[in-house]
């Protein structure tokens, strides 16, 4: 039976909370100033954390003005935390529908390729020699595994194959 994403979320009592990562800047002032590895030598711990938080570790080519969030999905006693970015045209925080829609899309792409990078890259027009494409594939695969663990096998399959995307 096909269901809407809203119905899937309601039926399974999935909730989401989103926190813009830039809000973490206030917390950084309390961190000790130990060195952390960086591209050009050591960075202060607060600078290193800020660089990580102010972006999405899975997407480093977002346009200027994009908003980056840490989203926590909750269902029963389980939770899943994911980085989530939205381009500068989006004016609201992401909700459960936004995040699950993207996770389902990415997860189904991995499932359709049967977990094979070359097949996935070919399907989406990426060069199979591209390290950037392989990094993206690994991120999608890891998130698909996390989503499956969060939802369980039955709900994971239902989300991917029996739920309409937005």
Secondary structure, DSSP 4 states (H G I P E B T S, - for coil): --EEHHHHHHHTTEEEEEEEGGGGHHHHTTS---EEEETTEEEEHHHHHHHHHTSBTTB--PPTT-EEEEEEEEETTEEEEEEEEE-TT--S---HHHHHHHHHHHHHHHHHTTT-HHHHHHHHT--TT-HHHHHHHHHHHHHHHHHHHHH-HHHHHHHHHSEE--
